[in-house]
Amino acid sequence: MKTDKLLKTVIDVVGFPFTLTNMYFNKKRKIREIGLKLEVNDKYVHTIISGEKDAEYTVILDAGLSCCSLDWHYIQPQVSQFARVISFDRAGYGWSSAYNEPYTSLDVVNDLINIIKGLQIKPPYILVGHSFGSLNMRLFASMYPEYVASLILIDPVHEKRYLSNEWDSSRKKSHKRALNVFRFGFLTSGIGLPKLLKQSVGRKFLPEPFQKYADYVGYQPKSYEAVYNEFLFSEKSALQLMNSQPLNATLPVTILSSNNSDPTWVEHQTLLDNLTENTIQIKTNNQHSIHLENPDVVIDAIKEAVNQANTKTPSSTEG
């Protein structure tokens, strides 16, 4: 990564007129954050907080690779009617500060703990993670089992997807291809080439005004660095999860799976279906981004998790 940063600096200097122009237009069309920017470990983490402060449960939402808090624009307003809700931008994404070190699932969990403490939001929490975000939410539940009432994973990735010793030749090629795309975006983001090619980080088909926000944050150089950084160190995140403590055997876990018929993906969904003794899998006819294609199924799963937690005795919700 250090070599890549040096190369990016060289490209920025050589292409200085383009770099300056890109900086000018990014500053000119600046769009303010739609939530709060909280200071966490010498950086800012953008969070969107909604719902009643005295709600019994807090739902924490974590988006997939390359995505940010804007992903939850269908989910968060509806869930806020019966719970407190926090969505956030991982380092470099959205309106959060860039991070100059490797950023892994453990760093996400540590940031979340600091956010929760800073906002004085008491447990229990219902954790919701989409795709790559599910690694972070599972690690949180492993490290802080006493805080977590339920876990909802939306078409989650299994850690094996990012462990190189598990890859066949096809996966090796697809991983290398994706890494090269992210690296190219990072290296040329300063001179604005990805913007010229209309290749932003994150979503491209959100309803307004969210697409306007997505276009703004998605073309920031720090966003290209964030997705490259996160993908580059994804194996480290997977190893952190693999070496973590097993989840509480009684923890309620809901897996919302897509219609992806790839044999390896189906195999991984089956493995995830056995995370705890209290895991259920709901197969949908949707593609990967279920929370955008069919938000009602996600909202219903969260509502069911809250209802189930409410029926437990106080002693049964302890770790």
N, C-alpha and C positions, 0 to 999 in steps of 0.2 A: 504493500500500500504506500510506503514511503517513496518508492521509486515512481509509482504512478502519480503521486502528488507533485513530485519534482517535474515529471514529464508534463503534467497539466500546467504547471507554472510556466514552463518553456513555451507551451502552445499559447497560453494567455499573453505572454510577452511578445512573441512573434506576431500574433494576430491582434496586437494592441488596439488598433482602430475598431475592430469588431468587438473586442472585450469592453472597450469604453462605451460603445453604442449599446451593447447588451445591458450593461450596468445602468445606463441612462434610462432606457425604456423600462427596466424592471423597477427602478425607483419612481419613475413618472406614473406608472399605473399601479402603484402600491395599493393593496387592499388590506385593511386592518383585520386583525383576528376577530373571529366571531365568538370566542370564548374568553378564557382567562389565561394569561401567561404567568406560570408559577416558577419561581426560582428554585431549582433543584441542582445541588452539587455544581455550582458555578455555571449553570446553563438554564435556559428557560424551556419549560415543557408546556405546550398549549393544551388546555383541557376545556371541555364543554360540560357544564354541570347543570342538571335540570331535575325537576321533581321536588317534592316536599322535603325540607330538612329533617323533619321528625319521622320520615318513612322508616319502617322497620328494617327494610332491606335496601342495600345499594347494589345496583347492577353495574359492572365494569365491562366496557366494550373495547376489544382490541382488534383492529383491522388486519388484513392480510398483507403480504409483501407488496411494497410500492404504494400502499394505500394509507389513508389517514382518517381522522375523525369524520370527514365528510361522507364516508361510506355509510354512516349510521343515520342519515337524514330521514329515512322512513321509520327506523326502529325507535330512536331515542324519544321523539315526541310522544309516541303511543305508550311506551313503557313508563314514561315519566308520570303518567296518570295514576300508576299504582305503586311506583317505587322511585327511589332516588337513582339517578343515572349519571355515570361519568364515562365520557369518551375522551380520547387523548391522541396526540400525535407523538409517535416515537421520535427519538432524536433525529433531526434533520428533515423530517417530513412536515408537511403542513406549515404551521407557524412556529414550530419548535426550533430551538437553536441547533446548529450543526454540532457534530461531535467529532473530535479529531483523533479519537482512539477507536480500536475495534469495538463494535456495539453488538452485544449478544443478548440472548434471552435473560441471562442473569442481570444484565444492566437494566433491562426493561422492568424486571421484578423489583430491583432496588429503587428505580425511579418511581414506580407505583407506590411502594411502601412510603417513600418520602412525600408523595402527593397526598396520600391518605392521611398521614400524620399531620401534614401542614394544614389540611382542610378540616382536621379533627372529625373525620368520618369514621364512625365506629362500625365494626362488623355486626352481623354476618354479611358476606358479600356473595353475590351470584356472578360468576365469571363467564363471559361470553367471548369466544375467540373464533375468528374466521381464518381458515387455511393456515398460513405461517403463524398468525397470531395465536393459534391454538397451542403451539409449543410454549409460548410465554405464559399463557393462562394455566397450562398443566404444571409448569415449573412453579408458578405462584402457589397453586394448590398443594404441591408437594412440600414446599418450604414453609407454608403457613396454613396447615390443615385446620387449625383451630379458628381461622377467620372465614373459612369458606363453607357456605351452605349448599352450593350446587355448582355444577360445571356444565356449560352448554357449548359444544364444539360444532361449528358450521363447516361442513365439508373439510374437516381438518387434515393436515398433513401428518403422517407418522414420522418419527425421527429417522427411520430407516431411509426415507427419501433423501436425506442430506448426509448420510453416512457413506463415504466413497467405497468402503469395502463391501457394500450391499448392492452396488450398481452393476447392471449388465452393460453391454456395449452401447445399447440404445440410450440408456440413461446417461452414460458418460458423455455421449455426443450432445444430448439435449442440454445437459448442465454446462458444458463448455460453451455451447452456442449462446445460452442465456448470459453467462458470465461475460462473454465478449461484447454482447450488446450493452450490458450495464457499464462495462468498462469504457466503451466508446462514448456513451452518453456522459459519463463523468469527465473524461478527458477533454471533450469538446464543448462542455456546457458553458464554460466561461466566455467563449467566442460566439455562443448562441447558435451553433450548428443544429442541435436537436430541435430548437424552436423553429428554425428554418425548414426542417424536415417534418415538422408537426408531430414530433415524437416526445410527448410529455410523460412525466412520471405520474402514475395514478389513473383515475377514471377519465373517460372521454364522452360518456353519454349520460350525464346526470341531468335532472331537470333544473331549470333556472330557479333561483340564482346560484345554485350549488355548482353548476358547471363553470360559471364565471370564477368562482373561488378556486375550483380545481385547476383551471387553466393558469391562474395566477401562481399558486404554490407549485404546480406541477412543472413549471418551466424555470424554477429557481435552481441555480447551480448546486445549492446544498441538498436539494431533493435527489439529484442524480448521484451525488456522493453518498446519500443515505441508503439508497437502494443497492448501490454497488457494495458498500460497506457491509450491509446486512446480509447480502447474498454471499459475499466473499467469505464471511465468517459464519455462515449457516451451519457448517459441520461442527464448529465449536459449540454453537447453541444446541445442536442435536446431541452432542456428547454430554453437555451439562444436564440435559433432560434424562438421557439414558442412565447417567450415574446418580440421579437423584433418588430420594426415597419413594417407594411406591405410594400411590394415592391411598387415602383411607378407604378400606374395603367397603364401607357402607356409604361412601359419598355418592349422592345421586349425580349421574352423568348422562347427558342426552347428546347423542351423535346425530346430526342432521346431514345425511349423505346425498350427494348429487346423483345424476344418472350416468356418471362416467363409468364406462364399461371396460376400461383398460384393466387387464388382469392384475397388474401390480397394485394399482390404485384400489381395486376391490379387495385385494388381500390385506392391504393396510387398513382399510375401513373395518374389516373383520377383526384385525388385531386390536384396534381401538375399541371395538365393541366389548372387549374383555378387560377394560381398564379397572373396573371395580365390580363387585358383586351386584351393584345397583345401577348398572349401565343399560340404557336402551338405545337402539338405533332406529331412526326413522328415515326410510328411503323415500326420496322425492323424485319427481320427474323434471327437476330443474338442473341447470348447468351449475358451474362452480360457485357463482356469487348468489347463493340462495337468498341472502338477506336483501338483495336488490331486486331479484326476479320474483320472489314470493315472500315478501316481508311478513305476511300474516302467520306463516308457519313458524317463523322465528319468534314473533311476538307471543304466539300461543305457547311455545315451549318455555319462554321466560315466565309467562303468567302461571303456567303449570308448576314450574319450579318454586315460585313464590307461594302458591297454594299448598304444595307439598311441605315446604318448610314451615308454614304456619300450623300444620297439623301435628308437627313433632312436639314432644315435650321438651322443656329447656335442657334436660340432661342429655337428650339424644342428639342435640345440635353441637355439643362440645366435641371438637377434634375427633 
